[in-house]
């Protein structure tokens, strides 16, 4: 006997399918971004409120303090969409959706990884200076102590492939006390990758410290914009 589905049930099934597809699209890793997505990201950044903060939460991985050695304190991954949100949030006055679109087009589609490195009592300025010298010896160049981050290894992996960064740069972080004096506290390291080479699936960032720590952070791009 042939079973016939009622028209109402069929409409409900189609509506449910549409809702599921819309929910998937809401969290889709998109490269390149459509104009609609750029505008959506722009307005999310302009809000600069709790909803904006909640959006960024999955993109940031705070990491525990090790017993010894330098502290890889945080690893952040920013998709092209998240970069539009971040730039919009940083320019809340006099920044238009058209400017956000122009900035995105000029920047192109990159995946940006940010790593925060902190000195610790067991990895002090003296150790950072030694790390800078180790990196200088390998590269055959002169480096300052605040270039200690170059003695660290940074690898972004997806499945069995290691992705090659388009650019790597670092900046020192200084800490100042109430008297205005202070010294080197750590470094901020940025790595940029071609977003078109990154699939919408799990990606892992690993940082290997000079003392042999292997610190990793995983990001599921299927659940990130």
C-alpha positions as CSV (number, residue, x, y, z in Angstrom):
1,X,0.0,0.0,0.0
2,X,1.4,3.4,-1.0
3,X,1.6,6.0,1.8
4,X,0.9,9.6,0.9
5,X,2.4,12.4,3.1
6,X,0.0,15.1,3.9
7,X,0.7,18.5,2.4
8,X,1.0,20.1,5.8
9,X,3.6,17.6,7.0
10,X,5.6,18.1,3.8
11,X,5.6,21.9,4.3
12,X,6.8,21.4,7.9
13,X,9.6,19.2,6.8
14,X,10.7,21.7,4.2
15,X,10.5,24.5,6.8
16,X,12.7,22.5,9.2
17,X,15.2,21.8,6.5
18,X,15.4,25.5,5.7
19,X,15.9,26.3,9.3
20,X,18.7,23.8,9.7
21,X,20.4,25.1,6.6
22,X,20.1,28.6,7.9
23,X,21.6,27.6,11.2
24,X,24.5,26.0,9.4
25,X,25.1,29.1,7.3
26,X,25.1,31.2,10.5
27,X,28.3,29.5,11.6
28,X,29.8,28.8,8.2
29,X,33.5,29.6,7.6
30,X,33.2,31.8,4.6
31,X,36.0,32.6,2.1
32,X,35.6,35.0,0.4
33,X,33.1,37.1,2.3
34,X,30.0,38.3,0.6
35,X,29.0,42.0,0.9
36,X,26.2,40.9,3.2
37,X,28.6,39.1,5.5
38,X,30.9,42.1,5.6
39,X,28.0,44.4,6.6
40,X,26.8,41.9,9.2
41,X,30.3,41.7,10.7
42,X,30.6,45.5,10.6
43,X,27.4,46.0,12.6
44,X,28.3,43.3,15.1
45,X,31.6,45.2,15.7
46,X,29.8,48.5,16.0
47,X,27.7,47.2,18.8
48,X,30.8,46.6,20.9
49,X,28.7,45.1,23.7
50,X,28.1,41.8,25.4
51,X,27.0,40.2,22.1
52,X,30.3,41.2,20.5
53,X,32.2,39.8,23.4
54,X,30.3,36.5,23.2
55,X,31.1,36.3,19.5
56,X,34.8,36.5,20.1
57,X,34.9,34.0,23.0
58,X,35.3,30.8,20.8
59,X,38.2,32.5,18.9
60,X,40.3,33.0,22.0
61,X,42.0,30.2,24.0
62,X,43.5,31.2,27.4
63,X,46.2,28.7,28.4
64,X,47.4,27.7,31.9
65,X,50.7,28.8,33.5
66,X,53.4,26.1,33.3
67,X,55.3,25.0,36.3
68,X,58.5,26.3,34.7
69,X,59.5,28.2,31.6
70,X,57.8,30.8,29.5
71,X,54.0,31.2,29.6
72,X,52.1,30.8,26.3
73,X,49.3,32.8,27.8
74,X,46.7,32.9,24.9
75,X,46.2,31.8,21.3
76,X,43.6,33.6,19.2
77,X,42.5,32.8,15.7
78,X,40.7,35.3,13.6
79,X,38.9,34.3,10.4
80,X,38.2,37.0,7.7
81,X,34.8,37.5,9.2
82,X,36.2,38.0,12.7
83,X,38.8,40.4,11.5
84,X,36.0,42.6,10.1
85,X,34.2,42.5,13.5
86,X,37.5,43.3,15.3
87,X,38.4,46.3,13.1
88,X,34.8,47.7,13.3
89,X,34.8,47.4,17.1
90,X,38.2,49.3,17.2
91,X,36.7,52.1,15.1
92,X,33.3,52.8,16.6
93,X,33.3,56.5,15.7
94,X,33.2,57.8,12.1
95,X,33.6,54.3,10.6
96,X,31.1,53.3,8.0
97,X,30.0,50.0,6.5
98,X,31.5,51.2,3.2
99,X,34.9,51.7,4.8
100,X,34.6,48.3,6.3
101,X,34.0,46.8,2.9
102,X,36.9,48.8,1.4
103,X,39.2,47.7,4.3
104,X,38.2,44.0,3.7
105,X,38.8,44.2,0.0
106,X,42.2,45.8,0.6
107,X,43.2,43.3,3.2
108,X,42.1,40.2,1.4
109,X,41.2,36.8,2.9
110,X,43.7,35.9,5.6
111,X,43.5,33.7,8.7
112,X,45.3,35.6,11.5
113,X,46.7,33.8,14.5
114,X,47.8,35.8,17.6
115,X,50.0,34.4,20.3
116,X,50.7,36.1,23.6
117,X,54.0,35.1,25.3
118,X,54.8,36.1,28.9
119,X,58.0,36.0,30.9
120,X,57.8,34.2,34.2
121,X,60.1,33.9,37.3
122,X,61.7,30.8,35.7
123,X,61.9,32.4,32.3
124,X,63.2,35.9,33.0
125,X,64.8,38.7,31.0
126,X,68.1,36.8,31.3
127,X,66.5,33.7,29.7
128,X,64.8,35.8,27.0
129,X,68.2,37.3,26.1
130,X,69.6,33.8,25.8
131,X,66.7,32.8,23.5
132,X,67.3,35.9,21.3
133,X,71.0,34.9,21.0
134,X,70.1,31.3,20.1
135,X,67.8,32.6,17.4
136,X,70.4,35.1,16.2
137,X,73.1,32.3,15.9
138,X,70.7,30.2,13.8
139,X,69.7,33.0,11.5
140,X,73.1,34.6,11.3
141,X,71.7,38.1,12.3
142,X,71.8,40.4,15.3
143,X,68.7,40.3,17.5
144,X,67.7,42.3,20.6
145,X,66.5,40.5,23.8
146,X,62.9,41.6,23.0
147,X,63.2,39.4,19.8
148,X,63.3,36.3,22.1
149,X,60.0,35.1,20.5
150,X,62.1,34.1,17.4
151,X,63.4,31.1,19.5
152,X,59.9,29.7,19.6
153,X,58.3,27.5,16.9
154,X,54.8,28.2,15.6
155,X,52.9,25.7,13.5
156,X,49.4,25.7,12.2
157,X,48.2,22.3,11.2
158,X,45.1,20.9,9.5
159,X,44.9,17.1,9.3
160,X,48.4,16.0,8.3
161,X,49.4,19.3,6.6
162,X,51.4,22.1,8.1
163,X,50.3,25.5,6.7
164,X,53.0,28.0,5.6
165,X,52.4,31.5,6.9
166,X,52.4,34.5,4.6
167,X,53.8,36.7,7.3
168,X,55.2,36.4,10.8
169,X,55.9,39.4,13.1
170,X,56.3,40.1,16.7
171,X,56.3,43.0,19.1
172,X,57.7,43.3,22.7
173,X,55.4,43.9,25.6
174,X,56.7,46.1,28.4
175,X,55.4,46.3,31.9
176,X,55.6,49.6,33.9
177,X,55.1,50.1,37.6
178,X,53.6,53.1,39.4
179,X,56.9,55.0,39.2
180,X,57.0,54.5,35.4
181,X,59.9,52.1,35.4
182,X,59.7,48.5,34.3
183,X,61.0,46.1,31.7
184,X,60.3,43.4,29.2
185,X,57.2,41.4,30.1
186,X,56.6,39.3,27.0
187,X,55.8,39.5,23.3
188,X,52.8,39.5,20.9
189,X,53.3,37.4,17.8
190,X,51.1,37.5,14.7
191,X,51.0,34.9,11.9
192,X,48.9,35.3,8.8
193,X,47.9,32.5,6.5
194,X,46.0,32.4,3.1
195,X,42.5,31.7,4.2
196,X,41.7,30.0,0.9
197,X,44.1,27.3,1.8
198,X,42.3,26.5,5.1
199,X,39.3,24.1,5.0
200,X,36.2,24.5,7.1
201,X,37.2,21.9,9.7
202,X,39.4,21.5,12.8
203,X,42.7,23.4,12.8
204,X,45.4,23.2,15.5
205,X,48.0,25.8,16.5
206,X,51.1,24.5,18.2
207,X,53.7,26.6,20.0
208,X,57.0,24.9,20.9
209,X,58.9,26.8,23.6
210,X,62.7,26.9,23.9
211,X,62.5,24.6,27.0
212,X,60.5,22.0,25.0
213,X,56.9,22.7,26.0
214,X,54.4,21.8,23.3
215,X,51.4,24.1,23.8
216,X,48.4,23.6,21.5
217,X,45.0,25.2,20.8
218,X,42.3,23.7,18.6
219,X,39.7,25.7,16.7
220,X,36.7,24.1,14.9
221,X,36.2,26.2,11.8
222,X,32.9,24.5,11.1
223,X,31.6,26.3,14.2
224,X,33.3,29.7,13.5
225,X,32.3,32.4,11.0
